[in-house]
Amino acid sequence: MDGIYCGPAPLPADLFLRWNLDPLLLLALAACALFFRRSRAGLAAVGVLFIASVSPLCALSSALFSARAAHHLLLVAVAAPLIATACPARAARAAAPALAAFALTLWAWHAPAAYDLALSHKGAYWLMQLSLLGGAVWFWRQMLAPAASVVTEGPLIVAAYGQMGLLGAVLTFAPTPLYAAHATAPLAFGLTPLGDQQLGGLLMWAPGGVPFAIVAAMLLERFWAQAESAEP
C-alpha cells in the first residue's frame, strides 16, 4: 500500500480544514493556469480541477462514494469539455475510438477491485485521474471540433451519456455495497454504505447528463445556422 492520496476519511467536523496542499499538484495547476491564461474556458477548467483536487472535496471523496462520483463528474463532464473548448481539435476525425476510450476508462475504474486499489495507492490514484481526464478530453475534443455535426457526432453524444447513465443505474440498483474503501466511513455522515453508493449512482445518472445535453444543443444550433445560411 502506498497510502490514500487525499488522506484518510475525515470526520464531518474536520472536513473544511482538509485542503489538499500537495506542492506538486499546486505547481501543476499553476502551470495549467499560465498555459490557459488567454482562454476563459481553460481558466475555468483549472478552477474546476482546483475544486476537485485541492478543496475539501478531495478529502470527502475518501469517505463517500457519492463525493468521489461528484469528483469524477467534475473531471469528465465539466473540466474535460472546458479543456476541449480551450484546445479544440483542428478537424473532426473518427470519434468512435475516443468514445470507446472514454467509456472504457470510466467503467474500468469503477470496477470494485480497480477502484479500491486507486483509493489505497497513490500511483494507481493518479493513473485513474489522468486516464479518466485524458479519455474524456479526447472525446470532447472530437465533439467540439469546428467540423463536428449533430448528424454525425450527435448519436455519439447520446451513446456517451447512455453508457455513463447505465453505469449510474448499475450502481444505484446494486443490492449490496461494492466498494471496500467506503465500507464504514459514510456512517459518520449519516449515510449507509449502500445509500451512499446509490446517491453516487444517481449523480452520474441524472445531473451527469447536463453537459451532454448542452453540447448536443450547441451542435443542433450550429446545424440550423448552417442550414439557414445555405438557403438561397
Buried (B, 14 or more C-beta within 10 A) or exposed (E): EEEBBBEEBBEEEEBEEBEBEBEEBBEBBEEBBEBBEEBEBBBBBBBBBBBBBBBBBBBBBBBBBBBBBBBBBBBBBBBBBBBBBBBBBEEBEEBEEBBBBBBEBBBBBBEEEBBBBBBBBBEBBEBBBEBBBBBBBBBBBBBBBEEBBBEEBBBBBBBBBBBBBBBBBBBBEEEEBBBBBBEEBBEBBEBEBBBBBBBBBBBBBEBBBEBBEEBBEBBBEBBEEEEEEEEE
